[in-house]
Every structure is written in structure tokens, then in C-alpha cells.
Amino acid sequence: MTTVPAAAPSRSSTSQVPFLVVDDLHVHFPTDDGPVKSVDGISFSLEAGRTLGIVGESGSGKSVTSQAIMGLHRRTNARVSGQILLDDEDLLTVTDSRIRELRGQKMAMIFQDPMSSLHPYYTIGNQIMEGYLVHNDSSKGNARKATLEVLDRVGIPNAKVRIDQYPHEFSGGMRQRAMIAMALVNNPKLLIADEPTTALDVTVQAQILGLMKDLQKEYGSAIIIITHDLGVVADMADDLLVMYGGKPVETGSVSDVFYRSEDPYTWGLLTSMPRMDHERQERLVPILGTPPSLINLPTGCSFNPRCRFKDRVPGDKCRTVEPDLLEAAPGHAVRCHIDSPQRQQIFQTEIKPRLAGGSA
């Protein structure tokens, strides 16, 4: 299991101009019971060479956000609004043919389950070559050569044999590497990884994460990594976006969110995560209850039915007034009614000791 680093200074930016800008994105799915507000007002930007981690429980809107960026809701009944700028091009207004050109060419996605994403009737090589030929006026011979190169680049041994094998002949880790090869064959500038290490053992997980970091250094790609594993984002990400109920509840650098967190939901994620680098003196503290329905979110703060700290806010404000996402410090924003000095005190006196393995 990946552990949280002992210290996490913010990594320096390699560019001043964001390659990806998501502004006030909403993705709603109409149903007979009302709209499912899977994503309900999310904004962020990402520069080339940097990695953004998006974390939250299942149903928080992480994967729907990534699918909206890739334009995968175009043939569904989803109602998508806002703005998604990829290299100054609005992905929500371009034509279907243009979004297909951009997929693989400028942006690519590694899906959560490689076995269901790879076609069982076609060889790994044919599936990667198909993506190459769509975006390049090239012969099959050149496409095969490019495929062999990318398979070798992602660490698949004996690529000349593996290129003609089928997905069922690959292990889980090798299938995930093949998915990464498929995403990278056209050298996209944006790579979205949706739970890239799910169901992989810890050794393969470390190899896959190391591979993604090495490839980013080589090509300067922007990466979005979507996961529920805070250890993964601690190891991979420069910046972090925490989602709950379709909304961002805390954003900031990895250092801010791990070591100066101010949101009760983020505290719940941190204190429920096993640590391998400390001896624990007590049980983990789970987040009570279950994630809310995205059709009928609780009034006020959507986290209030599960929040251990709502009594720190006078009156009934947590149950009646939805908090705004406000800046707590430069580059660090939080959605909570508790005032910032009190949140900082709670983190230092009650949360931080638990993270260190002691009792609060």
C-alpha cells in the first residue's frame, strides 16, 4: 500500500498557462424522479507537466467529470453545461467529429477495468494500431512499428510476441500496461487515469504509478488521476480536488490538503485511511453513514448528516444553508460553515494526532 509522505512541499509548476480549464461544469441526468446531479458546479485548471488528483467516495462525481472532458456523454441524455477548454478549444461546443479527432491526439483516458475496455476478439496489437491509424496517415507497417515501440516503452516484455496476443493472455498488470500503451500511442498532452490501479496487487500498482510518472517527465503531459486511494494521490499528484455529492469541497496543493486540511469530509477520508509508516494505537475512524442520493441531496451542507463537527456551527446553519467554496489561504479553498481559524484548530488538536497514530 502506498503511504502518505512524511512531508509534501508543493511541487513547482512547469508552465504558467493552463492546458485544461474546467469552469462551472454541470452534468445532470434526467430521470422520472428528478435530475441526477452527478456533477454540480466544478471548476479547476491544469497545466502541462502537472498532475491533478480527484478523490472522493463512489458516486461523488469523479468519473463523470472525466467522461465529460472526453466527450463521452454526447450520445446520452446527459445535460452538460459550463465550459471545458483544452488548449483554448471549448470541448462542449466542438463538433462530434472534432471531439473524435482530439481523443487520442490531444487527450486520452485509461479506464478503470482494462478487461472490459479491451475487445476480447482482437489482438492487443490490432487494438493499439487502430488508434494510431485513425490519427495518422500511415501504413500498417509503420503503425505496427509504432505499436511495438509503445509496448516496449510501457515495459511489456517480448513485445514482438505480445503484440499478436489477446487480452486474456495478459495478466492484470500487463493489461493495464496495454491500456496505457493504447492511450500513449499518439503522445497526447492530457492523460486521464480513472482508478488505474484498482484490483492490482501493491507491487504492480507501484510499477504502474512509476511508469506514469516516468512518461510524464519524458513528454510533459498533464495528468488527471481519479481514485479513492489517498495514498496514490499523495505519491502522484501536485494538486488535489476532493469531491462530495457532485461538488468540490476542498481544493489545493497536496501539501495543503494533507497537512493543513480544513474540510470535515477530507478529515474523514484521512482518518479512515490505513497508515503503514506509523504504529497505530487505536482503530481507524470511519465516516458514518452513506453517500447521499444525487437526486435528493440533503438541504444545507450536503455532508451535514454524516459530519461529526456540525455542532461547532451555531444554530441550524449546516442543515439549512449551503456553504460556498471559499478561499482559506492562497490556492486553498474549502466548503464549510466552520470559520477557518476554528477549522485549523480542530485539525491541529483533533485530526493531526489521529493521523500520527495516537488518540485525539
C-alpha positions, 0 to 999 in steps of 0.5 A: 500500500502506498503511504502518505509522505512524511512531508509534501512541499508543493511541487513547482509548476512547469508552465504558467498557462493552463492546458485544461480549464474546467469552469462551472461544469454541470452534468445532470441526468434526467430521470422520472424522479428528478435530475441526477446531479452527478456533477454540480458546479466544478471548476479547476485548471491544469497545466502541462507537466502537472498532475491533478488528483480527484478523490472522493467516495463512489458516486461523488462525481469523479468519473463523470467529470472525466467522461465529460472532458472526453466527450463521452456523454454526447450520445446520452441524455446527459445535460452538460453545461459550463465550459471545458477548454483544452488548449483554448478549444471549448470541448462542449461546443466542438463538433462530434467529429472534432471531439473524435479527432482530439481523443487520442491526439490531444487527450486520452483516458485509461479506464478503470477495468482494462478487461472490459475496455479491451475487445476480447476478439482482437489482438492487443496489437490490432487494438493499439494500431487502430488508434494510431491509424485513425490519427495518422496517415500511415501504413500498417507497417509503420503503425505496427512499428509504432505499436511495438515501440509503445509496448516496449516503452510501457515495459511489456516484455517480448513485445514482438510476441505480445503484440499478436496476443489477446487480452486474456493472455495478459495478466492484470498488470500487463493489461493495464500496461496495454491500456496505457500503451493504447492511450500513449500511442499518439503522445497526447498532452492530457492523460486521464487515469480513472482508478488505474490501479484498482484490483492490482496487487501493491507491487504492480500498482507501484510499477504502474504509478512509476511508469506514469510518472516516468512518461510524464517527465519524458513528454510533459503531459498533464495528468488527471488521476481519479481514485479513492486511494489517498495514498496514490494521490499523495505519491502522484499528484501536485494538486488535489480536488476532493469531491462530495455529492457532485461538488468540490469541497476542498481544493489545493496543493497536496501539501495543503490538503494533507497537512493543513486540511480544513474540510470535515469530509477530507478529515474523514477520508484521512482518518479512515485511511490505513497508515503503514509508516506509523504504529497505530494505537487505536482503530481507524475512524470511519465516516458514518453513514452513506453517500447521499442520493444525487437526486435528493441531496440533503438541504444545507451542507450536503455532508451535514448528516454524516459530519461529526463537527456540525455542532461547532456551527451555531444554530441550524446553519449546516442543515439549512444553508449551503456553504460556498467554496471559499478561499482559506489561504492562497490556492486553498479553498474549502466548503464549510460553515466552520470559520477557518481559524476554528477549522485549523484548530480542530485539525491541529488538536483533533485530526493531526494526532489521529493521523500520527497514530495516537488518540485525539 
